[in-house]
Amino acid sequence: MLLPFLFAGAVVYLVVRTGGTPRRKIDGSPADRNATKEIEEESSAERKIYLLARKNGGSLTVSEVVADVGLPATEAERRLQEMTDEMRVRMEVSDDGVVTYHFPEFGAHR
């Protein structure tokens, strides 16, 4: 009668201990290669955005990211919004509606 409770407790322990996500072996399959490529592209685009912000004195607009990084406008806007954390990247909307992203570590709004 006690066995089901012990088993359930062991399962809960293992789920908590392993972070609750099943582990799988990375085997170089097409799915693994695609996931790796997506991660590399994501970090490369973010790095390019940071480099552009440094070049522009710490301020960027979506249009500048589109023109200099080569991302589509919706993708550039999504990435900038995801990067906005009010510490490293801040968003500001001017009175005329222009959205500017400020990177204080590169000189904007110090």
C-alpha beads as a LAMMPS data file, in Angstrom:
LAMMPS data file: protein, C-alpha beads

110 atoms
109 bonds

1 atom types
1 bond types

-500.0 500.0 xlo xhi
-500.0 500.0 ylo yhi
-500.0 500.0 zlo zhi

Masses

1 110.0

Atoms # bond

1 1 1 0.000 0.000 0.000
2 1 1 2.927 2.339 0.669
3 1 1 4.675 1.511 -2.617
4 1 1 2.654 3.924 -4.866
5 1 1 3.461 6.834 -2.537
6 1 1 7.166 5.992 -2.511
7 1 1 7.193 5.747 -6.290
8 1 1 5.354 9.075 -6.667
9 1 1 7.784 10.707 -4.244
10 1 1 10.749 9.397 -6.212
11 1 1 9.291 10.709 -9.474
12 1 1 8.686 14.153 -7.972
13 1 1 12.227 14.187 -6.574
14 1 1 13.724 13.314 -9.966
15 1 1 11.646 15.919 -11.810
16 1 1 12.672 18.631 -9.356
17 1 1 16.296 17.470 -9.282
18 1 1 16.660 17.478 -13.083
19 1 1 14.848 20.745 -13.643
20 1 1 11.694 19.109 -14.914
21 1 1 12.812 18.857 -18.507
22 1 1 13.759 15.631 -20.193
23 1 1 17.329 15.462 -21.365
24 1 1 18.162 14.227 -24.801
25 1 1 21.399 13.497 -26.501
26 1 1 22.564 16.001 -29.103
27 1 1 23.374 13.784 -32.038
28 1 1 24.028 16.166 -34.916
29 1 1 20.640 15.508 -36.469
30 1 1 19.105 18.108 -38.793
31 1 1 16.924 19.344 -35.902
32 1 1 20.022 19.831 -33.728
33 1 1 21.862 21.630 -36.522
34 1 1 18.874 23.925 -37.113
35 1 1 18.615 24.725 -33.389
36 1 1 22.340 25.496 -33.237
37 1 1 22.090 27.697 -36.333
38 1 1 19.134 29.615 -34.856
39 1 1 21.051 30.259 -31.622
40 1 1 24.096 31.466 -33.565
41 1 1 21.957 33.763 -35.741
42 1 1 20.166 35.163 -32.678
43 1 1 23.403 35.972 -30.867
44 1 1 24.981 37.340 -34.050
45 1 1 22.067 39.718 -34.678
46 1 1 22.089 40.866 -31.059
47 1 1 25.828 41.481 -31.234
48 1 1 25.379 43.508 -34.440
49 1 1 22.699 45.593 -32.737
50 1 1 25.009 46.318 -29.791
51 1 1 27.857 47.244 -32.152
52 1 1 25.549 49.590 -34.057
53 1 1 24.393 51.177 -30.795
54 1 1 28.010 51.788 -29.816
55 1 1 28.729 53.276 -33.256
56 1 1 25.669 55.563 -32.970
57 1 1 26.603 56.911 -29.548
58 1 1 24.132 54.750 -27.678
59 1 1 20.835 55.434 -29.479
60 1 1 19.019 53.433 -32.162
61 1 1 15.742 53.334 -33.996
62 1 1 14.161 50.305 -35.644
63 1 1 14.894 51.835 -39.056
64 1 1 18.598 52.111 -38.265
65 1 1 18.700 48.446 -37.279
66 1 1 16.870 47.498 -40.488
67 1 1 19.270 49.551 -42.632
68 1 1 22.528 48.549 -40.946
69 1 1 21.901 45.034 -39.606
70 1 1 19.656 43.872 -42.444
71 1 1 16.776 42.492 -40.395
72 1 1 13.170 42.928 -41.526
73 1 1 11.411 45.734 -39.627
74 1 1 9.181 43.419 -37.590
75 1 1 12.179 41.291 -36.581
76 1 1 14.279 44.346 -35.692
77 1 1 11.469 45.742 -33.558
78 1 1 10.917 42.381 -31.837
79 1 1 14.595 42.009 -31.010
80 1 1 14.912 45.544 -29.669
81 1 1 11.810 45.071 -27.519
82 1 1 13.205 41.802 -26.168
83 1 1 16.502 43.512 -25.350
84 1 1 14.757 46.345 -23.479
85 1 1 15.329 45.746 -19.785
86 1 1 15.472 49.364 -18.496
87 1 1 19.098 48.824 -17.502
88 1 1 21.193 48.048 -20.563
89 1 1 18.520 49.066 -23.067
90 1 1 15.762 51.631 -22.514
91 1 1 12.928 52.568 -24.832
92 1 1 11.680 56.114 -25.229
93 1 1 8.817 57.473 -27.344
94 1 1 9.169 61.102 -28.409
95 1 1 6.282 63.566 -28.599
96 1 1 6.073 62.973 -32.354
97 1 1 5.928 59.182 -31.892
98 1 1 9.486 58.204 -32.784
99 1 1 10.592 55.185 -30.754
100 1 1 14.262 55.315 -29.787
101 1 1 16.193 52.650 -27.934
102 1 1 18.924 53.959 -25.647
103 1 1 21.990 52.008 -24.570
104 1 1 23.309 54.016 -21.571
105 1 1 26.569 52.076 -21.416
106 1 1 27.434 53.521 -24.811
107 1 1 26.803 57.124 -23.895
108 1 1 23.101 57.804 -24.437
109 1 1 21.306 59.426 -21.513
110 1 1 24.240 59.423 -19.116

Bonds

1 1 1 2
2 1 2 3
3 1 3 4
4 1 4 5
5 1 5 6
6 1 6 7
7 1 7 8
8 1 8 9
9 1 9 10
10 1 10 11
11 1 11 12
12 1 12 13
13 1 13 14
14 1 14 15
15 1 15 16
16 1 16 17
17 1 17 18
18 1 18 19
19 1 19 20
20 1 20 21
21 1 21 22
22 1 22 23
23 1 23 24
24 1 24 25
25 1 25 26
26 1 26 27
27 1 27 28
28 1 28 29
29 1 29 30
30 1 30 31
31 1 31 32
32 1 32 33
33 1 33 34
34 1 34 35
35 1 35 36
36 1 36 37
37 1 37 38
38 1 38 39
39 1 39 40
40 1 40 41
41 1 41 42
42 1 42 43
43 1 43 44
44 1 44 45
45 1 45 46
46 1 46 47
47 1 47 48
48 1 48 49
49 1 49 50
50 1 50 51
51 1 51 52
52 1 52 53
53 1 53 54
54 1 54 55
55 1 55 56
56 1 56 57
57 1 57 58
58 1 58 59
59 1 59 60
60 1 60 61
61 1 61 62
62 1 62 63
63 1 63 64
64 1 64 65
65 1 65 66
66 1 66 67
67 1 67 68
68 1 68 69
69 1 69 70
70 1 70 71
71 1 71 72
72 1 72 73
73 1 73 74
74 1 74 75
75 1 75 76
76 1 76 77
77 1 77 78
78 1 78 79
79 1 79 80
80 1 80 81
81 1 81 82
82 1 82 83
83 1 83 84
84 1 84 85
85 1 85 86
86 1 86 87
87 1 87 88
88 1 88 89
89 1 89 90
90 1 90 91
91 1 91 92
92 1 92 93
93 1 93 94
94 1 94 95
95 1 95 96
96 1 96 97
97 1 97 98
98 1 98 99
99 1 99 100
100 1 100 101
101 1 101 102
102 1 102 103
103 1 103 104
104 1 104 105
105 1 105 106
106 1 106 107
107 1 107 108
108 1 108 109
109 1 109 110
